[in-house]
């Protein structure tokens, strides 16, 4: 196993499902694996937080509309083809 975990975090098969409400965690995920590997998840039907709050947080991220679309659906569509 390589000493640097980033080797694994940049492999083509890694995708990150994210349902969190902590802006620093989002920034860490974006910087570590990139927006093209993140899929927004709600963990529905488990009531861990509101979808509205999660969407508001993503909408407030300093990313482009295209990157936001990738988080909401583009990456999932790519994975499910």
Secondary structure by P-SEA (a helix, b strand, c coil): ccccccccccccccccccccccaaaaaaaaaacccccbbbbcccccccccaaaaaaaaaaccccaaaaaaaacaaaaaaac
